[in-house]
Amino acid sequence: MLEFHEVPDDLKNLIDDYLDGVISAQGMKELESRLRANDEARHYFVRYVRLHTDLGLAARAQLA
C-alpha cells in the first residue's frame, strides 16, 4: 500500500483538485486513467477521500 511520501506529487495534486471541485476535464480523465491502471493508487485515493470526509464532518460537528 502506498504511503503519503510514496505517492507522486502530480497524483496528489489531481486528487486535491478533485476534492476541491476545481479539477479540469483533462485532469479528471488523467485521474480516472491512473486510478484504473494502479491498484495501489486506488487504495490511496479511497483512504485519502475518507480522511478528507471525516475531517470535514468533524470540523462541522465542532461548529454546531
Backbone bond lengths (Angstrom), bond angles and torsions (degrees), N, CA, C in turn:
res aa  C-N    CA-C-N  psi(-1)  N-CA   C-N-CA  omega(-1)  CA-C   N-CA-C  phi
1 M - - - 1.443 - - 1.532 108.96 -
2 L 1.308 115.30 134.60 1.456 120.10 -178.99 1.524 110.68 -70.56
3 E 1.308 115.68 135.48 1.454 122.12 171.71 1.519 108.28 -94.45
4 F 1.320 116.65 163.09 1.456 121.71 -174.91 1.526 111.96 -52.11
5 H 1.324 117.20 -46.00 1.470 120.41 -176.54 1.527 112.73 -70.55
6 E 1.329 117.85 -12.51 1.462 121.69 -179.62 1.530 112.80 -93.48
7 V 1.310 116.83 -12.15 1.465 121.01 -177.04 1.524 108.76 -82.50
8 P 1.317 117.49 129.26 1.467 119.91 179.07 1.530 111.24 -58.12
9 D 1.326 115.75 140.84 1.466 120.43 -178.11 1.522 112.43 -58.07
10 D 1.330 117.40 -36.96 1.464 118.53 -178.37 1.530 111.03 -66.61
11 L 1.330 118.52 -32.34 1.458 120.78 176.22 1.526 110.15 -70.79
12 K 1.329 117.02 -42.03 1.470 120.37 176.15 1.537 110.16 -57.95
13 N 1.323 116.01 -42.79 1.467 120.09 -179.78 1.526 111.60 -63.75
14 L 1.324 117.00 -41.30 1.463 120.29 177.87 1.526 110.88 -62.08
15 I 1.325 116.54 -43.24 1.465 120.59 179.53 1.523 110.00 -64.77
16 D 1.327 117.35 -44.65 1.472 120.06 178.06 1.525 111.33 -60.89
17 D 1.327 117.07 -42.81 1.467 119.87 177.87 1.526 110.65 -61.68
18 Y 1.324 117.32 -40.29 1.463 122.08 177.74 1.529 110.13 -60.77
19 L 1.322 116.45 -49.21 1.466 120.54 -177.79 1.528 112.26 -67.59
20 D 1.325 116.65 -30.92 1.466 121.11 178.80 1.524 112.41 -82.10
21 G 1.336 116.52 -6.86 1.461 120.80 179.05 1.516 114.12 75.30
22 V 1.325 116.69 22.11 1.467 119.69 -177.90 1.526 112.65 -118.66
23 I 1.325 117.50 12.78 1.457 120.27 -178.21 1.533 109.87 -69.97
24 S 1.319 115.36 138.20 1.465 120.27 178.53 1.528 109.26 -78.72
25 A 1.320 115.80 167.94 1.466 120.18 177.46 1.528 110.13 -60.82
26 Q 1.328 116.44 -41.53 1.460 120.37 178.65 1.531 110.67 -66.82
27 G 1.311 116.68 -39.76 1.459 120.73 177.46 1.518 111.57 -62.98
28 M 1.314 116.65 -39.27 1.469 121.04 179.07 1.531 110.11 -64.90
29 K 1.325 116.79 -42.23 1.468 120.11 177.18 1.523 110.52 -61.15
30 E 1.331 116.29 -42.66 1.460 121.34 179.90 1.538 110.65 -64.22
31 L 1.326 116.85 -45.11 1.462 120.96 179.28 1.525 110.50 -62.01
32 E 1.306 117.43 -47.95 1.469 120.76 179.13 1.525 111.32 -58.77
33 S 1.308 116.35 -44.10 1.454 121.03 -179.30 1.528 111.16 -62.41
34 R 1.296 116.44 -44.89 1.465 120.17 -178.76 1.524 111.75 -68.37
35 L 1.317 117.09 -36.98 1.461 119.66 178.18 1.527 111.35 -69.98
36 R 1.327 117.44 -36.75 1.466 120.48 176.44 1.523 111.85 -64.89
37 A 1.313 116.20 -35.88 1.461 121.45 -172.65 1.528 113.94 -85.05
38 N 1.326 118.06 -17.01 1.460 119.92 -170.78 1.523 111.09 -135.07
39 D 1.317 115.33 109.15 1.462 121.41 -178.70 1.524 112.00 -60.14
40 E 1.319 117.57 -41.14 1.470 120.38 -179.87 1.521 111.34 -66.41
41 A 1.316 117.24 -36.90 1.463 120.76 176.93 1.522 110.16 -64.37
42 R 1.325 117.23 -39.39 1.472 120.70 176.67 1.526 111.37 -61.89
43 H 1.327 116.66 -44.84 1.466 120.25 179.06 1.529 110.71 -61.93
44 Y 1.331 116.42 -42.58 1.466 120.39 177.48 1.522 109.95 -61.58
45 F 1.329 117.51 -45.37 1.457 122.21 -179.78 1.525 110.70 -57.08
46 V 1.318 117.41 -47.10 1.468 121.27 -179.13 1.524 110.46 -62.72
47 R 1.332 117.27 -45.96 1.470 120.52 179.36 1.525 111.26 -61.49
48 Y 1.318 116.54 -42.97 1.461 121.41 -178.30 1.536 111.13 -66.82
49 V 1.325 116.39 -42.09 1.465 120.14 179.50 1.534 110.12 -65.99
50 R 1.317 117.42 -40.51 1.471 120.51 176.60 1.523 110.88 -60.64
51 L 1.338 116.66 -45.60 1.458 120.62 178.76 1.525 110.73 -61.63
52 H 1.303 116.72 -44.55 1.466 122.00 179.07 1.529 109.96 -58.85
53 T 1.312 116.80 -44.77 1.466 121.82 179.47 1.520 111.19 -65.48
54 D 1.324 116.82 -46.81 1.471 120.76 -179.87 1.521 111.70 -60.54
55 L 1.331 117.19 -42.62 1.457 120.40 178.96 1.531 111.44 -65.09
56 G 1.309 116.08 -39.93 1.467 119.90 178.12 1.517 111.29 -64.23
57 L 1.320 117.34 -42.43 1.462 120.72 178.47 1.517 111.33 -66.26
58 A 1.309 117.74 -40.01 1.458 121.08 178.59 1.523 111.11 -64.59
59 A 1.309 117.23 -41.09 1.451 120.86 179.27 1.524 110.67 -64.45
60 R 1.329 116.99 -42.51 1.469 120.09 178.12 1.525 111.91 -65.68
61 A 1.311 116.99 -36.55 1.465 120.92 -179.89 1.519 110.55 -66.01
62 Q 1.321 117.69 -35.53 1.460 120.20 178.67 1.528 111.87 -69.91
63 L 1.322 116.59 -27.87 1.472 120.85 179.45 1.518 112.30 -79.01
64 A 1.338 116.57 -19.62 1.475 120.35 -176.44 1.503 112.12 -78.71
